[in-house]
Amino acid sequence: MNTQKIAITVPSDLLDIIDKTTAQRRISRSKFISLVLREKLQEERSRYLKNEYDRVFTDKAICDEQLKTAMWFDGAGSKEGQEW
C-alpha cells in the first residue's frame, strides 16, 4: 500500500485514548488512525448514498416513473423470465 506521512494535532486526552487502545490491540498509532478514518469515511459514503436514494425515491414524479416502468416490464411478458 502506498503511504504518505502527514502531521496532525490532536488533544492530549484523545491521544491518551489512542495510545491505550493501540497498546491493547498491539498495533501502531498510524495503523489505528488509518483504520478509524477508513471506517468513518465508509460510513459517511454509505450515509450520503442512503440520503441520495431517499431524496430521489421520495420525489413523486420519479416514483411514478419507476412504477410505470416496472409495470411495463411486468406486462411485457416472457415465458423464460427476464433476459436482463
N, CA and C atoms as a LAMMPS dump frame, in Angstrom:
ITEM: TIMESTEP
0
ITEM: NUMBER OF ATOMS
252
ITEM: BOX BOUNDS ff ff ff
-5.0000000000000000e+02 5.0000000000000000e+02
-5.0000000000000000e+02 5.0000000000000000e+02
-5.0000000000000000e+02 5.0000000000000000e+02
ITEM: ATOMS id mol type element x y z
1 1 1 N 0.847 -1.172 0
2 1 2 C 0 0 0
3 1 3 C 0.894 1.237 0
4 2 1 N 0.549 2.17 -0.843
5 2 2 C 1.282 3.433 -0.897
6 2 3 C 0.87 4.286 0.302
7 3 1 N 1.836 4.804 1.024
8 3 2 C 1.53 5.629 2.194
9 3 3 C 2.201 6.978 2.067
10 4 1 N 1.709 7.898 2.872
11 4 2 C 2.271 9.246 2.895
12 4 3 C 2.22 9.761 4.32
13 5 1 N 3.274 10.403 4.745
14 5 2 C 3.326 10.967 6.091
15 5 3 C 2.585 12.286 6.136
16 6 1 N 1.868 12.492 7.244
17 6 2 C 1.213 13.769 7.5
18 6 3 C 1.433 14.119 8.964
19 7 1 N 1.216 15.351 9.296
20 7 2 C 1.276 15.775 10.696
21 7 3 C -0.098 16.283 11.086
22 8 1 N -0.597 15.8 12.213
23 8 2 C -1.887 16.273 12.71
24 8 3 C -1.732 16.66 14.178
25 9 1 N -2.613 17.507 14.617
26 9 2 C -2.632 17.913 16.016
27 9 3 C -3.921 17.403 16.625
28 10 1 N -3.78 16.685 17.742
29 10 2 C -4.959 16.154 18.435
30 10 3 C -4.871 16.517 19.908
31 11 1 N -6.004 16.635 20.564
32 11 2 C -5.98 16.909 22.006
33 11 3 C -5.27 15.781 22.761
34 12 1 N -4.584 16.133 23.814
35 12 2 C -3.795 15.143 24.554
36 12 3 C -4.658 14.04 25.159
37 13 1 N -5.895 14.368 25.58
38 13 2 C -6.746 13.317 26.132
39 13 3 C -7.128 12.302 25.055
40 14 1 N -7.309 12.756 23.826
41 14 2 C -7.607 11.843 22.727
42 14 3 C -6.396 10.973 22.407
43 15 1 N -5.231 11.567 22.432
44 15 2 C -4.007 10.802 22.19
45 15 3 C -3.804 9.728 23.258
46 16 1 N -4.138 10.039 24.514
47 16 2 C -4.054 9.035 25.583
48 16 3 C -4.955 7.838 25.278
49 17 1 N -6.163 8.121 24.816
50 17 2 C -7.1 7.036 24.475
51 17 3 C -6.56 6.228 23.297
52 18 1 N -6.034 6.912 22.303
53 18 2 C -5.464 6.225 21.144
54 18 3 C -4.309 5.338 21.576
55 19 1 N -3.436 5.863 22.403
56 19 2 C -2.275 5.085 22.859
57 19 3 C -2.695 3.859 23.664
58 20 1 N -3.675 4.009 24.529
59 20 2 C -4.155 2.858 25.309
60 20 3 C -4.779 1.805 24.386
61 21 1 N -5.56 2.282 23.437
62 21 2 C -6.225 1.36 22.514
63 21 3 C -5.21 0.639 21.639
64 22 1 N -4.234 1.367 21.122
65 22 2 C -3.244 0.723 20.249
66 22 3 C -2.361 -0.245 21.029
67 23 1 N -2.097 0.063 22.281
68 23 2 C -1.31 -0.857 23.112
69 23 3 C -2.087 -2.155 23.333
70 24 1 N -3.377 -2.036 23.608
71 24 2 C -4.203 -3.222 23.814
72 24 3 C -4.298 -4.07 22.544
73 25 1 N -4.422 -3.396 21.432
74 25 2 C -4.574 -4.109 20.151
75 25 3 C -3.238 -4.487 19.52
76 26 1 N -2.169 -3.942 20.083
77 26 2 C -0.819 -4.194 19.588
78 26 3 C -0.666 -3.794 18.119
79 27 1 N -1.141 -2.598 17.828
80 27 2 C -0.954 -2.019 16.505
81 27 3 C -0.415 -0.6 16.667
82 28 1 N 0.119 -0.07 15.609
83 28 2 C 0.698 1.277 15.68
84 28 3 C -0.396 2.345 15.666
85 29 1 N -0.024 3.519 16.121
86 29 2 C -0.94 4.666 16.047
87 29 3 C -1.386 4.885 14.607
88 30 1 N -0.414 4.866 13.705
89 30 2 C -0.718 5.111 12.297
90 30 3 C -1.739 4.121 11.761
91 31 1 N -1.524 2.857 12.069
92 31 2 C -2.45 1.814 11.602
93 31 3 C -3.84 2.049 12.191
94 32 1 N -3.901 2.309 13.484
95 32 2 C -5.176 2.529 14.15
96 32 3 C -5.913 3.735 13.567
97 33 1 N -5.214 4.842 13.438
98 33 2 C -5.842 6.057 12.912
99 33 3 C -6.291 5.833 11.477
100 34 1 N -5.499 5.139 10.685
101 34 2 C -5.897 4.831 9.312
102 34 3 C -7.149 3.969 9.279
103 35 1 N -7.216 2.959 10.151
104 35 2 C -8.4 2.092 10.203
105 35 3 C -9.647 2.878 10.605
106 36 1 N -9.497 3.722 11.613
107 36 2 C -10.64 4.514 12.081
108 36 3 C -11.1 5.496 11
109 37 1 N -10.165 6.139 10.339
110 37 2 C -10.512 7.073 9.269
111 37 3 C -11.205 6.356 8.114
112 38 1 N -10.683 5.199 7.724
113 38 2 C -11.298 4.429 6.64
114 38 3 C -12.731 4.04 7.002
115 39 1 N -12.916 3.556 8.227
116 39 2 C -14.256 3.164 8.686
117 39 3 C -15.211 4.364 8.672
118 40 1 N -14.746 5.485 9.171
119 40 2 C -15.574 6.691 9.213
120 40 3 C -15.926 7.173 7.808
121 41 1 N -14.97 7.151 6.911
122 41 2 C -15.237 7.575 5.534
123 41 3 C -16.205 6.63 4.832
124 42 1 N -16.114 5.33 5.108
125 42 2 C -17.068 4.382 4.536
126 42 3 C -18.475 4.63 5.083
127 43 1 N -18.565 4.932 6.387
128 43 2 C -19.869 5.264 6.981
129 43 3 C -20.444 6.525 6.348
130 44 1 N -19.588 7.535 6.158
131 44 2 C -20.034 8.791 5.546
132 44 3 C -20.523 8.555 4.123
133 45 1 N -19.813 7.727 3.373
134 45 2 C -20.218 7.429 1.994
135 45 3 C -21.553 6.691 1.985
136 46 1 N -21.706 5.731 2.875
137 46 2 C -22.972 4.992 2.964
138 46 3 C -24.123 5.921 3.342
139 47 1 N -23.877 6.819 4.274
140 47 2 C -24.902 7.777 4.685
141 47 3 C -25.278 8.688 3.523
142 48 1 N -24.281 9.155 2.808
143 48 2 C -24.52 10.019 1.661
144 48 3 C -25.363 9.291 0.609
145 49 1 N -24.98 8.05 0.292
146 49 2 C -25.733 7.282 -0.707
147 49 3 C -27.164 7.036 -0.261
148 50 1 N -27.358 6.706 1.01
149 50 2 C -28.709 6.481 1.531
150 50 3 C -29.532 7.757 1.413
151 51 1 N -28.94 8.879 1.796
152 51 2 C -29.656 10.152 1.697
153 51 3 C -30.017 10.479 0.25
154 52 1 N -29.121 10.167 -0.683
155 52 2 C -29.411 10.428 -2.095
156 52 3 C -30.515 9.519 -2.606
157 53 1 N -30.472 8.231 -2.229
158 53 2 C -31.558 7.314 -2.612
159 53 3 C -32.881 7.802 -2.033
160 54 1 N -32.863 8.172 -0.77
161 54 2 C -34.081 8.664 -0.125
162 54 3 C -34.611 9.908 -0.838
163 55 1 N -33.701 10.823 -1.193
164 55 2 C -34.111 12.048 -1.868
165 55 3 C -34.747 11.731 -3.218
166 56 1 N -34.114 10.848 -3.972
167 56 2 C -34.621 10.514 -5.3
168 56 3 C -35.964 9.806 -5.207
169 57 1 N -36.068 8.827 -4.32
170 57 2 C -37.272 7.999 -4.289
171 57 3 C -38.402 8.588 -3.448
172 58 1 N -38.193 9.779 -2.881
173 58 2 C -39.314 10.485 -2.273
174 58 3 C -39.874 11.519 -3.234
175 59 1 N -39.227 11.646 -4.386
176 59 2 C -39.719 12.536 -5.437
177 59 3 C -40.872 11.82 -6.144
178 60 1 N -42.081 12.366 -6.039
179 60 2 C -43.277 11.709 -6.571
180 60 3 C -43.16 11.423 -8.063
181 61 1 N -42.627 12.347 -8.831
182 61 2 C -42.501 12.144 -10.278
183 61 3 C -41.603 10.949 -10.588
184 62 1 N -40.496 10.823 -9.854
185 62 2 C -39.581 9.702 -10.08
186 62 3 C -40.24 8.399 -9.639
187 63 1 N -40.94 8.409 -8.519
188 63 2 C -41.638 7.199 -8.049
189 63 3 C -42.666 6.746 -9.081
190 64 1 N -43.441 7.695 -9.623
191 64 2 C -44.442 7.354 -10.637
192 64 3 C -43.777 6.763 -11.878
193 65 1 N -42.683 7.372 -12.299
194 65 2 C -41.967 6.866 -13.472
195 65 3 C -41.444 5.448 -13.218
196 66 1 N -40.877 5.214 -12.033
197 66 2 C -40.362 3.888 -11.698
198 66 3 C -41.486 2.855 -11.685
199 67 1 N -42.632 3.218 -11.123
200 67 2 C -43.772 2.308 -11.082
201 67 3 C -44.249 1.983 -12.491
202 68 1 N -44.387 2.993 -13.342
203 68 2 C -44.816 2.769 -14.726
204 68 3 C -43.832 1.865 -15.467
205 69 1 N -42.555 2.102 -15.275
206 69 2 C -41.531 1.279 -15.935
207 69 3 C -41.609 -0.162 -15.449
208 70 1 N -41.752 -0.346 -14.138
209 70 2 C -41.851 -1.703 -13.584
210 70 3 C -43.095 -2.409 -14.114
211 71 1 N -44.197 -1.692 -14.195
212 71 2 C -45.438 -2.294 -14.704
213 71 3 C -45.289 -2.642 -16.186
214 72 1 N -44.579 -1.792 -16.944
215 72 2 C -44.35 -2.085 -18.351
216 72 3 C -43.536 -3.366 -18.497
217 73 1 N -42.442 -3.482 -17.717
218 73 2 C -41.622 -4.684 -17.785
219 73 3 C -42.432 -5.912 -17.371
220 74 1 N -43.248 -5.76 -16.356
221 74 2 C -44.079 -6.875 -15.896
222 74 3 C -45.064 -7.287 -16.986
223 75 1 N -45.627 -6.316 -17.691
224 75 2 C -46.59 -6.598 -18.745
225 75 3 C -45.966 -7.039 -20.042
226 76 1 N -44.67 -6.833 -20.213
227 76 2 C -44.004 -7.206 -21.459
228 76 3 C -44.056 -8.712 -21.668
229 77 1 N -44.057 -9.434 -20.578
230 77 2 C -44.217 -10.885 -20.632
231 77 3 C -43.064 -11.609 -21.29
232 78 1 N -42.688 -12.681 -20.686
233 78 2 C -41.665 -13.565 -21.232
234 78 3 C -41.784 -14.873 -20.482
235 79 1 N -41.956 -15.951 -21.244
236 79 2 C -42.086 -17.263 -20.595
237 79 3 C -40.764 -17.736 -20.016
238 80 1 N -39.663 -17.16 -20.477
239 80 2 C -38.352 -17.546 -19.984
240 80 3 C -37.863 -16.676 -18.852
241 81 1 N -38.605 -15.672 -18.479
242 81 2 C -38.163 -14.768 -17.423
243 81 3 C -37.482 -13.547 -18.011
244 82 1 N -36.935 -12.749 -17.181
245 82 2 C -36.286 -11.521 -17.634
246 82 3 C -34.913 -11.842 -18.188
247 83 1 N -34.655 -11.393 -19.388
248 83 2 C -33.367 -11.653 -20.026
249 83 3 C -32.289 -10.702 -19.506
250 84 1 N -32.662 -9.63 -18.89
251 84 2 C -31.699 -8.649 -18.441
252 84 3 C -31.365 -8.939 -17.034
